[in-house]
Amino acid sequence: MAEDLTKKAAEMLLNGATLLGEPCPYCSGVRVMKEGQALCISCGRQPEKKDISTSESTDESASPIEKTLQKKLTILSAELEQESDHEKQQGILKTINSLLETIEKTKGKQ
């Protein structure tokens, strides 16, 4: 299996993928990324996908802070779609992840 993953990663790199600076969250292996899809060369796993709502919350019971965070998510999603610089993409993704975690925490306290 590792040989197949190495071949797939090499193919991805030849077709414009980039090596990620951050290791695989599962095995700390090297990862390559193309078109938003990261592949670990060691274990073949991809991070869990989380649904990101790009539409404003229709929940009337949402707190003002939650509505603000949802608006920020929408803006960041649009920025991520337009960004071609890998390092900037990583920064945007980290911010999106932080926003998602914060939204989950605020929902838990309601």
C-alpha positions as CSV (number, residue, x, y, z in Angstrom):
1,M,0.0,0.0,0.0
2,A,2.8,2.4,0.8
3,E,4.2,2.1,-2.7
4,D,0.8,2.9,-4.2
5,L,0.6,6.0,-2.0
6,T,4.1,7.1,-3.0
7,K,3.2,6.7,-6.6
8,K,-0.1,8.6,-6.2
9,A,1.7,11.4,-4.3
10,A,4.4,11.6,-7.0
11,E,1.7,11.8,-9.6
12,M,0.0,14.6,-7.7
13,L,3.3,16.5,-7.4
14,L,3.9,16.2,-11.1
15,N,0.5,17.6,-11.7
16,G,0.9,20.7,-9.6
17,A,0.4,19.5,-6.0
18,T,2.4,21.0,-3.2
19,L,4.1,19.4,-0.1
20,L,2.4,20.6,3.1
21,G,4.6,21.9,5.9
22,E,2.3,20.4,8.6
23,P,2.6,16.7,9.2
24,C,-0.4,14.3,9.0
25,P,-2.5,14.6,12.2
26,Y,-2.8,10.8,12.4
27,C,0.7,9.5,11.8
28,S,2.9,12.6,11.4
29,G,3.8,11.6,7.9
30,V,4.4,13.9,4.9
31,R,1.4,15.2,3.1
32,V,0.8,16.6,-0.4
33,M,-2.1,18.8,-1.3
34,K,-3.9,19.5,-4.6
35,E,-7.2,21.4,-5.1
36,G,-7.9,21.3,-1.3
37,Q,-7.3,17.6,-1.0
38,A,-4.5,16.5,1.3
39,L,-3.0,13.0,1.1
40,C,-0.6,11.5,3.6
41,I,2.1,9.5,1.9
42,S,2.6,7.3,4.9
43,C,-1.0,6.3,6.0
44,G,-3.1,7.5,3.1
45,R,-5.6,9.2,5.5
46,Q,-7.2,12.6,5.0
47,P,-8.4,14.8,7.8
48,E,-12.0,14.7,8.6
49,K,-14.2,16.9,6.4
50,K,-16.4,19.4,8.2
51,D,-19.3,21.0,6.5
52,I,-19.0,24.7,6.4
53,S,-22.2,26.6,6.0
54,T,-21.7,29.4,3.6
55,S,-25.2,30.8,4.0
56,E,-26.2,32.9,6.9
57,S,-27.8,31.1,9.8
58,T,-31.6,30.9,9.5
59,D,-31.9,29.9,13.1
60,E,-33.7,32.8,14.9
61,S,-32.4,31.6,18.2
62,A,-28.7,32.1,17.2
63,S,-26.9,34.5,19.4
64,P,-25.4,37.8,18.0
65,I,-21.9,36.4,18.4
66,E,-22.9,33.2,16.5
67,K,-24.3,35.3,13.7
68,T,-21.1,37.3,13.5
69,L,-19.0,34.2,13.4
70,Q,-21.2,32.8,10.6
71,K,-20.7,36.0,8.6
72,K,-16.9,35.7,9.1
73,L,-17.0,32.1,7.9
74,T,-18.8,33.2,4.7
75,I,-16.2,35.8,4.1
76,L,-13.3,33.4,4.7
77,S,-14.8,30.7,2.5
78,A,-14.9,33.2,-0.4
79,E,-11.3,34.3,0.3
80,L,-10.1,30.7,0.4
81,E,-11.8,30.0,-2.9
82,Q,-9.9,32.9,-4.6
83,E,-6.5,32.4,-2.9
84,S,-3.8,30.6,-4.8
85,D,-0.9,31.1,-2.4
86,H,-0.6,27.9,-0.4
87,E,0.7,29.5,2.8
88,K,-2.2,32.0,2.8
89,Q,-4.6,29.1,2.2
90,Q,-3.2,27.4,5.3
91,G,-3.7,30.5,7.4
92,I,-7.3,30.9,6.2
93,L,-8.0,27.2,6.9
94,K,-6.6,27.5,10.4
95,T,-8.9,30.6,11.0
96,I,-11.9,28.7,9.6
97,N,-11.2,25.8,11.9
98,S,-10.9,28.1,14.9
99,L,-14.2,29.8,14.0
100,L,-15.9,26.4,13.7
101,E,-14.6,25.3,17.1
102,T,-15.8,28.6,18.6
103,I,-19.3,28.2,17.1
104,E,-19.5,24.7,18.5
105,K,-18.5,26.0,22.0
106,T,-21.2,28.8,21.8
107,K,-23.9,26.3,20.8
108,G,-22.9,24.1,23.8
109,K,-23.5,26.9,26.2
110,Q,-27.0,27.8,25.0
